[in-house]
Structures are given as structure tokens and as C-alpha cells.
Amino acid sequence: MLNYIELLPVPFVYTIIFCFGAIWGSFANVVIYRLPLEKSVVSPASCCPKCKIKIKWYQNIPIFSWFLLRGKCAECKTKISWRYPLVEFLMAIGFVTLYWWHGFNAYFFEHIIFYFGLVTISFIDLDHMIIPDSFSLGGIVIGLVGALLNDGRSFMGALAGVLMGGGFLWAVAYFYYLWRKTEGMGGGDIKLIAWIGAVLGWKAIPFVILSSSIIGSVFGLVISLRSKDGMSTVIPFGPYLALGAVLYIFGGENFIQWYFGFFLPGL
């Protein structure tokens, strides 16, 4: 079946994948809003949070409906956040880029599931400073199962990624607590990096931690300078770990493979 898909016109395939990603982005918006409130993500149907009027299907087309409605509810004219089309677009463009990078193979299907989870938990973390266990712990299981099913991955490498990623951040959090007597990193971040290790393997951990730390430090400094709390501003780290994982997929993996091949050829 995958061979037949590769025979279809390239623009058609990209369009289908873009639409597929946008639909999952729309679902991600539901999860981002409802999951932290412990509401069902499948029912009831989407409605305006203010007037409670059910959103009609043609008002709920990913990305396009927001622009057609000019960012307002069709009934009560309450403003709809620009983040809704942003999440849908990020999901759509991410799916397309993953197809461009991998083609139709096991890595593509693993990574679109992974990418969906990373985008979703990033926005939840930004809003609520939490990373739901249903994503991180479930992601670890899915990552380990994927390593068993994907001939291109090693189960032991995935397991080592879980232990190395989760263990490293746990140690950092523990010693930070001993030093400052306050929590500097939540358990959600530790489970997230373990999830990343389960999907990308142990060799991804140094790259993800280094890149997320650099990017997080830059953005954190800017946010702290603009905040009234200054350097005491609490900043979610999950989105930066997620970004580091995405960067690893799109190029970082090749860099790490070169690095280990050059300096540690036996690994």
C-alpha cells in the first residue's frame, strides 16, 4: 500500500498530509483546553466557551475557519485566540516536514505520534505548568513498543534512553533541591525527557538537553527581564525539551551519529 502512495502526485500527497495534520491539530486544541480541566476530550462537541453555542462543522474547519470568522465566535462575537490556528498550522507543517524527511516508513508514523504529543504538552505546560502523565508515561510505553516493532531501532537503546534521560534530570533536580532548598525542575520534565529517550534513543539525550538548555536560557532571560518577578520568574521547561527533540529529528541525529562515529566509533 505504501508503494502505491509513493506513486501518487507529490503535491497531492503533501496536501493530504497537511490536511491530516491540521485535523490532528484541531484535536490537539481540544486536548490542550480540556485535559488539564479533567474534562472528556471526545464529548461534548466543541462549543463557544462563553455563549455555549455548538460550533457548526463549517465553522470548525482547521486553520481556515478562524480567518473566515475573523477570529470571533459566529454567535456572540467573543474573540477566539490566535493560538487555535497556530497549533493547527504547527501540527500540519510538522506532519508534512516529517514526511519530507522520512517518507512513508516506520519512523514517519512513530514521529507523527511523537510530534503530536510534543506540541500538545508544550502548550499545556505553557498554560498550566504541568505535563500530564497520560502523555509522558504513555509515550514511554509507546516508544519502547515502537523500538520492538521498528527494525531500524534498538530496544536496548530506547530503554537506555529512558534511564539516561530520566536519571540525568532527576539527579539535576535532586542536587538543585539540596543546594537551593527549593524545587527547580518538576517531575513532568523528568518523565518527558525519559519519553524522548524512549523514542529517540540514548544518543539523543545529550543533544536534547544541551540544545533545550541553550534555547531555554535565552528565552528565559528575555522573559525574566520583562517580568516583574525578574530572575525569580518560573518558566516551563517542557516546551524547550520538546523543541530540542524536534531539532534532533531534523538534523541533530545526523550530527550525533557523526560525533559518536568520529570520537567513539565502537558505540
N, C-alpha and C positions, 0 to 999 in steps of 0.2 A: 504493500500500500504506500509506503514511504517513497518508493521508487517512482510511483505514479505522480505523487505530489511534486516531486522534483521536475517532472516533465511539464507541469503547468506553467503558463506565462509568469515570469518573475514579478512584474507589477501586481498581478492578481494575487499571488501568494503573499506578498508583503501587505497588501490591503486587507486580506483576510486575517492575517496575524495581528495587524494593527487594530482591527475591529474587535478581535477576540481579546486582546489585551485591554482595550478600553472598557469592554464589558466587565472584565475582572476588576478593573479599576473602580467601576461603579459599585461593585460588590464590596471592594475594599473600603470605600467610603461608608458603607453601612456598618461594616465591622468596626471601623475606627470610631464611629459615633456610639454604637450600641454596646459593644463588648465591655468597655470599662463601666458602663451603667448596669451591667449584668442583665441586659435585655436580649431577647432572641434576635438572631441575625437573619432569620428566614421569614418571620411573620411578626407583626402585620406588614402589609405592603407599605412602601415609602409614602410619607406624607409630610406636609409642611409642619415644622416643629411649633409654629405659632398658631396658625388657624386650624391645624389638624386635618385639612382637606387632603384627600388622597391624590397623589400625583398621577396624572394620566400617563399612559405609556409613551405618547408622543412628546410629553414634557420631560421624559426621563431618558432621552437618548444621550449616551455618554458624550461629553465634551460639547456637542453642538447645541443641545437644549439650553445650556446655561447662556450661551451667546444669543440664541433666539429669544429667550425670556429676558435678556439684558440683565442677568444676574438677580432677578427678583421672582418671588412667588407669583404665579399667574392669578391667584385669587386675592391675597391680602397685600401684595406688593412688598412683603418683607424681603430684605436683601438676603441673597444666597451667597455664602462665602466663595471666594475665588479658588479656594483650596479644592473644591469638588472637581472642577475641570482639570486642575493641576494634577491631582492624584490620578485621574483617568488618563491624562496625557503621559505622565511618567510611566504608568503601567504599560500603555500601548507602545510607547517608544522603546521601553525596556525589552518587551517581548520581541519587537522587530529586530532590535540590535542583537539580542541573543540568537535569533535565527540566522542573522547575517554572520555572526561569529562562529556558530556551531554547525548550522544546517540542521536537518531533521535527524537527530540521533538521541541517544540516551542522555547525554549531557544537556541538550536543549530542554528536554522535558523535566529533568531534575532541576535545572536552573530557573525555569519559569516559575516553578512552585516555590523555590527558594527566594526568588526576586519578589514574588507576590508577598511572601511573609515579611521580607525585609522592609519593603515600602510601608506595609500596614503597621508593623510595630514601631517604625520610626515616627510616624505621625501620632500614634497612641502615646509614645514616650514623650514627644514634644508637648502634648496636651496634658498628660496626667502623671508624667514621671514614673511610669510603670511599663514593664514588658511582660505581657501575660504569659503564664506558664504553658497555657494551651498552645502557644506558638513555639516557645523555646524548647520545652521538653518534648512536645510532639515533633518538632523539627529535628531534634537529635535522633529520635527513633526513625523518622523517615530518611534522614541522612545515612544512618547505619544500614537500613534496609536497602537503600539505593546503592550503597557500596557493595552489597552482596549481589545485586542484580546487574550492575553495570560492570562489564568485563574490563573496562578501562580504569576502574578504581580498585583500591585495595581496602578490604575491610579493616585490617590491622592499622592501616594508615589513617582511616576515618576514626577508629577507636582511639588511636594515639592523639588525633586532633582534638577529640572531646576532652581527654585527660590533660593534654598540654595546655589547651586554651583555657578551660575552666580552672585548672590548677594554678596557672600563672596569675590570672586575675584574682583568684581567691587569695593567693599569697600577697599580692599587692594590696588588696583591700584589708587583709588582716594586719599587715605591718603598718599601714596607714592609720588604722584604728589604734594600734599600740602607741604610735607616735603622737597623733593629734587627739586621741580620745573621742573621736567622732567618726561617723561613717562617711567615707569618701567615695565609695562605689557600691551601688546596690547589687543585690543578688541577681536581679534581672540581667545586668550586664555580664555577669559571670556565666549565666546559663546561655546567653546569646552567643558569646564567643565559643562556648562549647558546641553550640549548634553550628556555628560557622565552621569549626574544626571537623564536625561530623560530615559536612557536605564537601568542603574544600580540602580536607586532609591537614595533617600536622605541619606540612611545609608552608601552608598559608598563614599560620598564626603569627610569625614574626612580622611579615609584611602588613597584615591587617592591623596589628597592634601599633606598629610604628606609624603607618600612614594615618590611622584614625587619631592617634595622639597628636601628630603634627597639625592636621586639619582642625581637630577639636580645640587645640591650644590657640590657633589663630582666631577662629570664630569666637571661642570663649573669651579671649582678651577683648575683642571688639564689643561683645555683648556686655561684659563686665564694666567696661569704660562708659557704656551708655546707660547702665543700670544704677539706680540709687543705692543698691547694696554693694556696689563696687566689686572687689575681688571675692567677696563672700557670696556672690550670686551662684545659685545652684543651677547647673547646666546638665541636661540629659546627655549621656554619652552614647546611648544606643544608636542614634542616627549616624554618628561618626564611625562606629564599628560597622554598621550596615554599609556605609559608603566605602569603607576600606575593603569589605568583602567584594563589592561590585567592582572596584578598581582592580582587585586581584584577578577576577574572572577575565576582565578586559585588559590584559597585558601584564599584570603583576605576576600571574602564574608563569609566564614565559621568562620573566626576569628572575624569579626564584629558581626555576629549573636551570637557567644558565648559571646562577650563582652556586647552587649546590653541585652542578656538573663540573664547574671550574675549580672550586675550592674543596668540595667534599664529594669526589666522584663515586665513592662507594655507597652513598646514601640514595 
